[in-house]
Amino acid sequence: MKTMLYKANGDVKIWGMKLQIITVNDDELESYLKDGWCKNPNDTKKKTEDKPATKKKAVKDADHNEG
């Protein structure tokens, strides 16, 4: 049997999200899940939320702003 898997940042629009999709044989399923693929499109949101946020640089010379 085959299973369809989903991953964020793709070209296919599913439920309002741009996702990558693939279909894999069940004997390969675990290796794809370990690689970040998801069985449900909504789970791709959780994967992207779990990633640490990038730090934003502080504004330099804030004392020189007029206002």
mmJSON file of the N, C-alpha and C atoms, coordinates in Angstrom:
{"data_MODEL":{"atom_site":{
"group_PDB":["ATOM","ATOM","ATOM","ATOM","ATOM","ATOM","ATOM","ATOM","ATOM","ATOM","ATOM","ATOM","ATOM","ATOM","ATOM","ATOM","ATOM","ATOM","ATOM","ATOM","ATOM","ATOM","ATOM","ATOM","ATOM","ATOM","ATOM","ATOM","ATOM","ATOM","ATOM","ATOM","ATOM","ATOM","ATOM","ATOM","ATOM","ATOM","ATOM","ATOM","ATOM","ATOM","ATOM","ATOM","ATOM","ATOM","ATOM","ATOM","ATOM","ATOM","ATOM","ATOM","ATOM","ATOM","ATOM","ATOM","ATOM","ATOM","ATOM","ATOM","ATOM","ATOM","ATOM","ATOM","ATOM","ATOM","ATOM","ATOM","ATOM","ATOM","ATOM","ATOM","ATOM","ATOM","ATOM","ATOM","ATOM","ATOM","ATOM","ATOM","ATOM","ATOM","ATOM","ATOM","ATOM","ATOM","ATOM","ATOM","ATOM","ATOM","ATOM","ATOM","ATOM","ATOM","ATOM","ATOM","ATOM","ATOM","ATOM","ATOM","ATOM","ATOM","ATOM","ATOM","ATOM","ATOM","ATOM","ATOM","ATOM","ATOM","ATOM","ATOM","ATOM","ATOM","ATOM","ATOM","ATOM","ATOM","ATOM","ATOM","ATOM","ATOM","ATOM","ATOM","ATOM","ATOM","ATOM","ATOM","ATOM","ATOM","ATOM","ATOM","ATOM","ATOM","ATOM","ATOM","ATOM","ATOM","ATOM","ATOM","ATOM","ATOM","ATOM","ATOM","ATOM","ATOM","ATOM","ATOM","ATOM","ATOM","ATOM","ATOM","ATOM","ATOM","ATOM","ATOM","ATOM","ATOM","ATOM","ATOM","ATOM","ATOM","ATOM","ATOM","ATOM","ATOM","ATOM","ATOM","ATOM","ATOM","ATOM","ATOM","ATOM","ATOM","ATOM","ATOM","ATOM","ATOM","ATOM","ATOM","ATOM","ATOM","ATOM","ATOM","ATOM","ATOM","ATOM","ATOM","ATOM","ATOM","ATOM","ATOM","ATOM","ATOM","ATOM","ATOM","ATOM","ATOM","ATOM","ATOM","ATOM"],
"id":[1,2,3,4,5,6,7,8,9,10,11,12,13,14,15,16,17,18,19,20,21,22,23,24,25,26,27,28,29,30,31,32,33,34,35,36,37,38,39,40,41,42,43,44,45,46,47,48,49,50,51,52,53,54,55,56,57,58,59,60,61,62,63,64,65,66,67,68,69,70,71,72,73,74,75,76,77,78,79,80,81,82,83,84,85,86,87,88,89,90,91,92,93,94,95,96,97,98,99,100,101,102,103,104,105,106,107,108,109,110,111,112,113,114,115,116,117,118,119,120,121,122,123,124,125,126,127,128,129,130,131,132,133,134,135,136,137,138,139,140,141,142,143,144,145,146,147,148,149,150,151,152,153,154,155,156,157,158,159,160,161,162,163,164,165,166,167,168,169,170,171,172,173,174,175,176,177,178,179,180,181,182,183,184,185,186,187,188,189,190,191,192,193,194,195,196,197,198,199,200,201],
"type_symbol":["N","C","C","N","C","C","N","C","C","N","C","C","N","C","C","N","C","C","N","C","C","N","C","C","N","C","C","N","C","C","N","C","C","N","C","C","N","C","C","N","C","C","N","C","C","N","C","C","N","C","C","N","C","C","N","C","C","N","C","C","N","C","C","N","C","C","N","C","C","N","C","C","N","C","C","N","C","C","N","C","C","N","C","C","N","C","C","N","C","C","N","C","C","N","C","C","N","C","C","N","C","C","N","C","C","N","C","C","N","C","C","N","C","C","N","C","C","N","C","C","N","C","C","N","C","C","N","C","C","N","C","C","N","C","C","N","C","C","N","C","C","N","C","C","N","C","C","N","C","C","N","C","C","N","C","C","N","C","C","N","C","C","N","C","C","N","C","C","N","C","C","N","C","C","N","C","C","N","C","C","N","C","C","N","C","C","N","C","C","N","C","C","N","C","C","N","C","C","N","C","C"],
"label_atom_id":["N","CA","C","N","CA","C","N","CA","C","N","CA","C","N","CA","C","N","CA","C","N","CA","C","N","CA","C","N","CA","C","N","CA","C","N","CA","C","N","CA","C","N","CA","C","N","CA","C","N","CA","C","N","CA","C","N","CA","C","N","CA","C","N","CA","C","N","CA","C","N","CA","C","N","CA","C","N","CA","C","N","CA","C","N","CA","C","N","CA","C","N","CA","C","N","CA","C","N","CA","C","N","CA","C","N","CA","C","N","CA","C","N","CA","C","N","CA","C","N","CA","C","N","CA","C","N","CA","C","N","CA","C","N","CA","C","N","CA","C","N","CA","C","N","CA","C","N","CA","C","N","CA","C","N","CA","C","N","CA","C","N","CA","C","N","CA","C","N","CA","C","N","CA","C","N","CA","C","N","CA","C","N","CA","C","N","CA","C","N","CA","C","N","CA","C","N","CA","C","N","CA","C","N","CA","C","N","CA","C","N","CA","C","N","CA","C","N","CA","C","N","CA","C","N","CA","C","N","CA","C","N","CA","C"],
"label_alt_id":[null,null,null,null,null,null,null,null,null,null,null,null,null,null,null,null,null,null,null,null,null,null,null,null,null,null,null,null,null,null,null,null,null,null,null,null,null,null,null,null,null,null,null,null,null,null,null,null,null,null,null,null,null,null,null,null,null,null,null,null,null,null,null,null,null,null,null,null,null,null,null,null,null,null,null,null,null,null,null,null,null,null,null,null,null,null,null,null,null,null,null,null,null,null,null,null,null,null,null,null,null,null,null,null,null,null,null,null,null,null,null,null,null,null,null,null,null,null,null,null,null,null,null,null,null,null,null,null,null,null,null,null,null,null,null,null,null,null,null,null,null,null,null,null,null,null,null,null,null,null,null,null,null,null,null,null,null,null,null,null,null,null,null,null,null,null,null,null,null,null,null,null,null,null,null,null,null,null,null,null,null,null,null,null,null,null,null,null,null,null,null,null,null,null,null,null,null,null,null,null,null],
"label_comp_id":["MET","MET","MET","LYS","LYS","LYS","THR","THR","THR","MET","MET","MET","LEU","LEU","LEU","TYR","TYR","TYR","LYS","LYS","LYS","ALA","ALA","ALA","ASN","ASN","ASN","GLY","GLY","GLY","ASP","ASP","ASP","VAL","VAL","VAL","LYS","LYS","LYS","ILE","ILE","ILE","TRP","TRP","TRP","GLY","GLY","GLY","MET","MET","MET","LYS","LYS","LYS","LEU","LEU","LEU","GLN","GLN","GLN","ILE","ILE","ILE","ILE","ILE","ILE","THR","THR","THR","VAL","VAL","VAL","ASN","ASN","ASN","ASP","ASP","ASP","ASP","ASP","ASP","GLU","GLU","GLU","LEU","LEU","LEU","GLU","GLU","GLU","SER","SER","SER","TYR","TYR","TYR","LEU","LEU","LEU","LYS","LYS","LYS","ASP","ASP","ASP","GLY","GLY","GLY","TRP","TRP","TRP","CYS","CYS","CYS","LYS","LYS","LYS","ASN","ASN","ASN","PRO","PRO","PRO","ASN","ASN","ASN","ASP","ASP","ASP","THR","THR","THR","LYS","LYS","LYS","LYS","LYS","LYS","LYS","LYS","LYS","THR","THR","THR","GLU","GLU","GLU","ASP","ASP","ASP","LYS","LYS","LYS","PRO","PRO","PRO","ALA","ALA","ALA","THR","THR","THR","LYS","LYS","LYS","LYS","LYS","LYS","LYS","LYS","LYS","ALA","ALA","ALA","VAL","VAL","VAL","LYS","LYS","LYS","ASP","ASP","ASP","ALA","ALA","ALA","ASP","ASP","ASP","HIS","HIS","HIS","ASN","ASN","ASN","GLU","GLU","GLU","GLY","GLY","GLY"],
"label_asym_id":["A","A","A","A","A","A","A","A","A","A","A","A","A","A","A","A","A","A","A","A","A","A","A","A","A","A","A","A","A","A","A","A","A","A","A","A","A","A","A","A","A","A","A","A","A","A","A","A","A","A","A","A","A","A","A","A","A","A","A","A","A","A","A","A","A","A","A","A","A","A","A","A","A","A","A","A","A","A","A","A","A","A","A","A","A","A","A","A","A","A","A","A","A","A","A","A","A","A","A","A","A","A","A","A","A","A","A","A","A","A","A","A","A","A","A","A","A","A","A","A","A","A","A","A","A","A","A","A","A","A","A","A","A","A","A","A","A","A","A","A","A","A","A","A","A","A","A","A","A","A","A","A","A","A","A","A","A","A","A","A","A","A","A","A","A","A","A","A","A","A","A","A","A","A","A","A","A","A","A","A","A","A","A","A","A","A","A","A","A","A","A","A","A","A","A","A","A","A","A","A","A"],
"label_entity_id":["1","1","1","1","1","1","1","1","1","1","1","1","1","1","1","1","1","1","1","1","1","1","1","1","1","1","1","1","1","1","1","1","1","1","1","1","1","1","1","1","1","1","1","1","1","1","1","1","1","1","1","1","1","1","1","1","1","1","1","1","1","1","1","1","1","1","1","1","1","1","1","1","1","1","1","1","1","1","1","1","1","1","1","1","1","1","1","1","1","1","1","1","1","1","1","1","1","1","1","1","1","1","1","1","1","1","1","1","1","1","1","1","1","1","1","1","1","1","1","1","1","1","1","1","1","1","1","1","1","1","1","1","1","1","1","1","1","1","1","1","1","1","1","1","1","1","1","1","1","1","1","1","1","1","1","1","1","1","1","1","1","1","1","1","1","1","1","1","1","1","1","1","1","1","1","1","1","1","1","1","1","1","1","1","1","1","1","1","1","1","1","1","1","1","1","1","1","1","1","1","1"],
"label_seq_id":[1,1,1,2,2,2,3,3,3,4,4,4,5,5,5,6,6,6,7,7,7,8,8,8,9,9,9,10,10,10,11,11,11,12,12,12,13,13,13,14,14,14,15,15,15,16,16,16,17,17,17,18,18,18,19,19,19,20,20,20,21,21,21,22,22,22,23,23,23,24,24,24,25,25,25,26,26,26,27,27,27,28,28,28,29,29,29,30,30,30,31,31,31,32,32,32,33,33,33,34,34,34,35,35,35,36,36,36,37,37,37,38,38,38,39,39,39,40,40,40,41,41,41,42,42,42,43,43,43,44,44,44,45,45,45,46,46,46,47,47,47,48,48,48,49,49,49,50,50,50,51,51,51,52,52,52,53,53,53,54,54,54,55,55,55,56,56,56,57,57,57,58,58,58,59,59,59,60,60,60,61,61,61,62,62,62,63,63,63,64,64,64,65,65,65,66,66,66,67,67,67],
"pdbx_PDB_ins_code":[null,null,null,null,null,null,null,null,null,null,null,null,null,null,null,null,null,null,null,null,null,null,null,null,null,null,null,null,null,null,null,null,null,null,null,null,null,null,null,null,null,null,null,null,null,null,null,null,null,null,null,null,null,null,null,null,null,null,null,null,null,null,null,null,null,null,null,null,null,null,null,null,null,null,null,null,null,null,null,null,null,null,null,null,null,null,null,null,null,null,null,null,null,null,null,null,null,null,null,null,null,null,null,null,null,null,null,null,null,null,null,null,null,null,null,null,null,null,null,null,null,null,null,null,null,null,null,null,null,null,null,null,null,null,null,null,null,null,null,null,null,null,null,null,null,null,null,null,null,null,null,null,null,null,null,null,null,null,null,null,null,null,null,null,null,null,null,null,null,null,null,null,null,null,null,null,null,null,null,null,null,null,null,null,null,null,null,null,null,null,null,null,null,null,null,null,null,null,null,null,null],
"Cartn_x":[0.838,0.0,0.882,0.33,1.073,0.396,1.204,0.721,1.189,0.298,0.682,1.227,2.342,2.98,3.102,3.247,3.256,4.437,4.928,6.01,5.797,6.191,5.981,6.839,6.503,7.254,7.275,6.1,6.007,5.234,4.885,4.166,2.698,2.26,0.89,0.09,-1.056,-1.882,-2.895,-2.785,-3.688,-4.194,-5.497,-6.143,-5.558,-5.233,-4.716,-3.237,-2.531,-1.086,-0.334,0.848,1.713,2.598,2.376,3.061,3.739,4.726,5.305,4.51,4.292,3.6,4.36,4.317,4.886,4.024,4.125,3.479,4.567,4.583,5.64,5.041,5.807,5.406,5.473,4.596,4.539,5.839,6.612,7.877,8.927,8.68,9.595,9.072,7.877,7.178,7.975,8.51,9.213,10.418,11.147,12.325,11.915,10.792,10.316,9.791,9.105,8.608,9.764,10.837,12.022,12.69,12.489,13.092,12.232,11.139,10.34,9.046,8.716,7.452,6.341,5.096,3.95,2.835,2.046,0.915,-0.295,-0.383,-1.52,-1.028,-1.676,-1.243,-1.161,-2.077,-2.05,-0.818,-0.243,0.959,2.17,2.121,3.247,3.362,2.238,2.265,3.039,2.802,3.478,4.977,5.382,6.816,7.493,6.837,7.46,7.431,6.413,6.352,7.401,7.785,8.762,10.178,10.432,11.774,12.048,13.259,13.559,13.483,12.956,12.839,14.218,14.382,15.647,15.645,16.8,16.911,16.962,16.247,16.278,17.32,17.986,19.012,18.358,18.962,18.474,18.751,17.894,18.083,19.247,20.224,21.381,21.056,21.703,21.571,20.132,19.451,18.055,17.969,19.049,19.027,19.014,19.377,19.445,18.114,17.117,15.82,15.128,14.532,13.786,12.309,11.565,10.151,9.444],
"Cartn_y":[-1.185,0.0,1.247,2.357,3.62,4.655,5.588,6.659,7.995,8.995,10.333,11.09,11.775,12.548,14.005,14.865,16.312,16.947,18.047,18.813,20.284,21.202,22.633,23.143,24.337,25.072,24.381,24.068,23.429,24.275,23.662,24.357,23.964,22.996,22.508,23.138,23.728,24.369,23.361,23.051,22.125,22.795,22.899,23.515,24.893,25.656,27.01,27.092,25.951,25.929,25.48,26.037,25.614,24.487,23.259,22.083,21.286,20.503,19.484,18.213,17.408,16.141,15.021,13.84,12.639,11.446,10.397,9.138,8.094,7.405,6.424,5.068,4.031,2.687,2.602,1.811,1.701,1.194,0.425,-0.058,1.051,2.186,3.338,4.449,4.273,5.328,5.886,5.033,5.488,6.37,6.042,6.848,8.253,8.368,9.687,10.495,9.833,10.537,11.068,10.298,10.755,11.929,12.015,13.09,14.357,14.364,15.576,15.602,14.546,14.468,14.146,14.527,14.333,13.576,12.836,12.098,12.993,14.101,15.0,16.406,17.101,18.459,19.412,19.282,20.17,19.955,18.766,18.498,19.264,19.727,20.507,21.85,22.382,23.631,23.43,22.302,22.01,21.874,21.27,21.087,22.439,23.363,24.667,25.512,25.323,26.052,25.547,24.275,23.691,24.202,24.721,25.217,26.481,26.671,27.88,29.118,30.165,31.414,32.051,32.736,33.427,34.709,35.067,36.277,37.488,38.527,39.764,40.683,41.42,42.346,43.555,44.007,45.195,46.434,47.408,48.65,49.406,49.763,50.52,52.005,52.703,54.153,54.614,53.975,54.334,55.739,56.208,57.554,58.643,58.323,59.33,59.494,58.704,58.832,60.079,60.819,62.009,61.713,62.28,62.018,62.474],
"Cartn_z":[0.0,0.0,0.0,-0.452,-0.484,0.403,0.876,1.745,1.197,1.192,0.767,1.978,1.782,2.851,2.441,3.435,3.232,3.951,3.357,3.964,3.591,4.452,4.218,3.062,2.594,1.571,0.213,-0.3,-1.604,-2.592,-3.712,-4.779,-4.875,-4.063,-4.122,-2.986,-3.338,-2.313,-1.777,-0.485,0.193,1.455,1.572,2.732,3.035,2.0,2.16,2.475,2.421,2.705,1.462,1.244,0.142,0.645,0.126,0.635,-0.474,-0.064,-0.922,-0.652,-1.686,-1.477,-2.174,-1.564,-2.171,-1.774,-2.547,-2.217,-2.064,-0.928,-0.653,-0.309,-0.556,-0.148,1.37,1.942,3.402,4.024,3.284,3.846,3.932,3.274,3.334,4.236,4.757,5.495,6.67,7.52,8.721,8.395,7.353,7.013,6.557,5.854,5.43,6.612,7.539,8.725,9.57,9.668,10.405,9.705,8.387,7.591,7.59,8.375,8.509,7.727,7.013,6.295,7.284,6.941,7.829,7.116,7.901,7.334,7.097,7.82,7.722,7.39,6.458,6.106,7.301,8.257,9.432,10.297,10.256,11.046,10.531,9.28,8.747,9.46,9.935,10.712,12.006,12.666,13.934,13.729,12.62,12.336,12.149,11.441,11.22,12.488,13.353,14.617,15.603,15.488,16.4,16.147,14.95,14.637,15.438,15.921,16.68,15.793,16.351,15.601,15.428,14.325,14.106,14.924,15.402,16.204,15.285,15.671,14.894,15.503,14.643,15.112,15.778,16.813,17.509,16.661,16.811,16.067,16.687,15.854,16.347,16.358,17.217,17.311,17.536,18.426,18.706,19.299,19.925,20.515,19.462,18.24,17.189,16.448,16.794,16.144,16.67,15.766,16.178,16.104,16.985,16.872,18.032],
"occupancy":[1.0,1.0,1.0,1.0,1.0,1.0,1.0,1.0,1.0,1.0,1.0,1.0,1.0,1.0,1.0,1.0,1.0,1.0,1.0,1.0,1.0,1.0,1.0,1.0,1.0,1.0,1.0,1.0,1.0,1.0,1.0,1.0,1.0,1.0,1.0,1.0,1.0,1.0,1.0,1.0,1.0,1.0,1.0,1.0,1.0,1.0,1.0,1.0,1.0,1.0,1.0,1.0,1.0,1.0,1.0,1.0,1.0,1.0,1.0,1.0,1.0,1.0,1.0,1.0,1.0,1.0,1.0,1.0,1.0,1.0,1.0,1.0,1.0,1.0,1.0,1.0,1.0,1.0,1.0,1.0,1.0,1.0,1.0,1.0,1.0,1.0,1.0,1.0,1.0,1.0,1.0,1.0,1.0,1.0,1.0,1.0,1.0,1.0,1.0,1.0,1.0,1.0,1.0,1.0,1.0,1.0,1.0,1.0,1.0,1.0,1.0,1.0,1.0,1.0,1.0,1.0,1.0,1.0,1.0,1.0,1.0,1.0,1.0,1.0,1.0,1.0,1.0,1.0,1.0,1.0,1.0,1.0,1.0,1.0,1.0,1.0,1.0,1.0,1.0,1.0,1.0,1.0,1.0,1.0,1.0,1.0,1.0,1.0,1.0,1.0,1.0,1.0,1.0,1.0,1.0,1.0,1.0,1.0,1.0,1.0,1.0,1.0,1.0,1.0,1.0,1.0,1.0,1.0,1.0,1.0,1.0,1.0,1.0,1.0,1.0,1.0,1.0,1.0,1.0,1.0,1.0,1.0,1.0,1.0,1.0,1.0,1.0,1.0,1.0,1.0,1.0,1.0,1.0,1.0,1.0,1.0,1.0,1.0,1.0,1.0,1.0],
"B_iso_or_equiv":[0.0,0.0,0.0,0.0,0.0,0.0,0.0,0.0,0.0,0.0,0.0,0.0,0.0,0.0,0.0,0.0,0.0,0.0,0.0,0.0,0.0,0.0,0.0,0.0,0.0,0.0,0.0,0.0,0.0,0.0,0.0,0.0,0.0,0.0,0.0,0.0,0.0,0.0,0.0,0.0,0.0,0.0,0.0,0.0,0.0,0.0,0.0,0.0,0.0,0.0,0.0,0.0,0.0,0.0,0.0,0.0,0.0,0.0,0.0,0.0,0.0,0.0,0.0,0.0,0.0,0.0,0.0,0.0,0.0,0.0,0.0,0.0,0.0,0.0,0.0,0.0,0.0,0.0,0.0,0.0,0.0,0.0,0.0,0.0,0.0,0.0,0.0,0.0,0.0,0.0,0.0,0.0,0.0,0.0,0.0,0.0,0.0,0.0,0.0,0.0,0.0,0.0,0.0,0.0,0.0,0.0,0.0,0.0,0.0,0.0,0.0,0.0,0.0,0.0,0.0,0.0,0.0,0.0,0.0,0.0,0.0,0.0,0.0,0.0,0.0,0.0,0.0,0.0,0.0,0.0,0.0,0.0,0.0,0.0,0.0,0.0,0.0,0.0,0.0,0.0,0.0,0.0,0.0,0.0,0.0,0.0,0.0,0.0,0.0,0.0,0.0,0.0,0.0,0.0,0.0,0.0,0.0,0.0,0.0,0.0,0.0,0.0,0.0,0.0,0.0,0.0,0.0,0.0,0.0,0.0,0.0,0.0,0.0,0.0,0.0,0.0,0.0,0.0,0.0,0.0,0.0,0.0,0.0,0.0,0.0,0.0,0.0,0.0,0.0,0.0,0.0,0.0,0.0,0.0,0.0,0.0,0.0,0.0,0.0,0.0,0.0],
"pdbx_formal_charge":[null,null,null,null,null,null,null,null,null,null,null,null,null,null,null,null,null,null,null,null,null,null,null,null,null,null,null,null,null,null,null,null,null,null,null,null,null,null,null,null,null,null,null,null,null,null,null,null,null,null,null,null,null,null,null,null,null,null,null,null,null,null,null,null,null,null,null,null,null,null,null,null,null,null,null,null,null,null,null,null,null,null,null,null,null,null,null,null,null,null,null,null,null,null,null,null,null,null,null,null,null,null,null,null,null,null,null,null,null,null,null,null,null,null,null,null,null,null,null,null,null,null,null,null,null,null,null,null,null,null,null,null,null,null,null,null,null,null,null,null,null,null,null,null,null,null,null,null,null,null,null,null,null,null,null,null,null,null,null,null,null,null,null,null,null,null,null,null,null,null,null,null,null,null,null,null,null,null,null,null,null,null,null,null,null,null,null,null,null,null,null,null,null,null,null,null,null,null,null,null,null],
"auth_seq_id":[1,1,1,2,2,2,3,3,3,4,4,4,5,5,5,6,6,6,7,7,7,8,8,8,9,9,9,10,10,10,11,11,11,12,12,12,13,13,13,14,14,14,15,15,15,16,16,16,17,17,17,18,18,18,19,19,19,20,20,20,21,21,21,22,22,22,23,23,23,24,24,24,25,25,25,26,26,26,27,27,27,28,28,28,29,29,29,30,30,30,31,31,31,32,32,32,33,33,33,34,34,34,35,35,35,36,36,36,37,37,37,38,38,38,39,39,39,40,40,40,41,41,41,42,42,42,43,43,43,44,44,44,45,45,45,46,46,46,47,47,47,48,48,48,49,49,49,50,50,50,51,51,51,52,52,52,53,53,53,54,54,54,55,55,55,56,56,56,57,57,57,58,58,58,59,59,59,60,60,60,61,61,61,62,62,62,63,63,63,64,64,64,65,65,65,66,66,66,67,67,67],
"auth_comp_id":["MET","MET","MET","LYS","LYS","LYS","THR","THR","THR","MET","MET","MET","LEU","LEU","LEU","TYR","TYR","TYR","LYS","LYS","LYS","ALA","ALA","ALA","ASN","ASN","ASN","GLY","GLY","GLY","ASP","ASP","ASP","VAL","VAL","VAL","LYS","LYS","LYS","ILE","ILE","ILE","TRP","TRP","TRP","GLY","GLY","GLY","MET","MET","MET","LYS","LYS","LYS","LEU","LEU","LEU","GLN","GLN","GLN","ILE","ILE","ILE","ILE","ILE","ILE","THR","THR","THR","VAL","VAL","VAL","ASN","ASN","ASN","ASP","ASP","ASP","ASP","ASP","ASP","GLU","GLU","GLU","LEU","LEU","LEU","GLU","GLU","GLU","SER","SER","SER","TYR","TYR","TYR","LEU","LEU","LEU","LYS","LYS","LYS","ASP","ASP","ASP","GLY","GLY","GLY","TRP","TRP","TRP","CYS","CYS","CYS","LYS","LYS","LYS","ASN","ASN","ASN","PRO","PRO","PRO","ASN","ASN","ASN","ASP","ASP","ASP","THR","THR","THR","LYS","LYS","LYS","LYS","LYS","LYS","LYS","LYS","LYS","THR","THR","THR","GLU","GLU","GLU","ASP","ASP","ASP","LYS","LYS","LYS","PRO","PRO","PRO","ALA","ALA","ALA","THR","THR","THR","LYS","LYS","LYS","LYS","LYS","LYS","LYS","LYS","LYS","ALA","ALA","ALA","VAL","VAL","VAL","LYS","LYS","LYS","ASP","ASP","ASP","ALA","ALA","ALA","ASP","ASP","ASP","HIS","HIS","HIS","ASN","ASN","ASN","GLU","GLU","GLU","GLY","GLY","GLY"],
"auth_asym_id":["A","A","A","A","A","A","A","A","A","A","A","A","A","A","A","A","A","A","A","A","A","A","A","A","A","A","A","A","A","A","A","A","A","A","A","A","A","A","A","A","A","A","A","A","A","A","A","A","A","A","A","A","A","A","A","A","A","A","A","A","A","A","A","A","A","A","A","A","A","A","A","A","A","A","A","A","A","A","A","A","A","A","A","A","A","A","A","A","A","A","A","A","A","A","A","A","A","A","A","A","A","A","A","A","A","A","A","A","A","A","A","A","A","A","A","A","A","A","A","A","A","A","A","A","A","A","A","A","A","A","A","A","A","A","A","A","A","A","A","A","A","A","A","A","A","A","A","A","A","A","A","A","A","A","A","A","A","A","A","A","A","A","A","A","A","A","A","A","A","A","A","A","A","A","A","A","A","A","A","A","A","A","A","A","A","A","A","A","A","A","A","A","A","A","A","A","A","A","A","A","A"],
"auth_atom_id":["N","CA","C","N","CA","C","N","CA","C","N","CA","C","N","CA","C","N","CA","C","N","CA","C","N","CA","C","N","CA","C","N","CA","C","N","CA","C","N","CA","C","N","CA","C","N","CA","C","N","CA","C","N","CA","C","N","CA","C","N","CA","C","N","CA","C","N","CA","C","N","CA","C","N","CA","C","N","CA","C","N","CA","C","N","CA","C","N","CA","C","N","CA","C","N","CA","C","N","CA","C","N","CA","C","N","CA","C","N","CA","C","N","CA","C","N","CA","C","N","CA","C","N","CA","C","N","CA","C","N","CA","C","N","CA","C","N","CA","C","N","CA","C","N","CA","C","N","CA","C","N","CA","C","N","CA","C","N","CA","C","N","CA","C","N","CA","C","N","CA","C","N","CA","C","N","CA","C","N","CA","C","N","CA","C","N","CA","C","N","CA","C","N","CA","C","N","CA","C","N","CA","C","N","CA","C","N","CA","C","N","CA","C","N","CA","C","N","CA","C","N","CA","C","N","CA","C","N","CA","C","N","CA","C"],
"pdbx_PDB_model_num":[1,1,1,1,1,1,1,1,1,1,1,1,1,1,1,1,1,1,1,1,1,1,1,1,1,1,1,1,1,1,1,1,1,1,1,1,1,1,1,1,1,1,1,1,1,1,1,1,1,1,1,1,1,1,1,1,1,1,1,1,1,1,1,1,1,1,1,1,1,1,1,1,1,1,1,1,1,1,1,1,1,1,1,1,1,1,1,1,1,1,1,1,1,1,1,1,1,1,1,1,1,1,1,1,1,1,1,1,1,1,1,1,1,1,1,1,1,1,1,1,1,1,1,1,1,1,1,1,1,1,1,1,1,1,1,1,1,1,1,1,1,1,1,1,1,1,1,1,1,1,1,1,1,1,1,1,1,1,1,1,1,1,1,1,1,1,1,1,1,1,1,1,1,1,1,1,1,1,1,1,1,1,1,1,1,1,1,1,1,1,1,1,1,1,1,1,1,1,1,1,1]
}}}
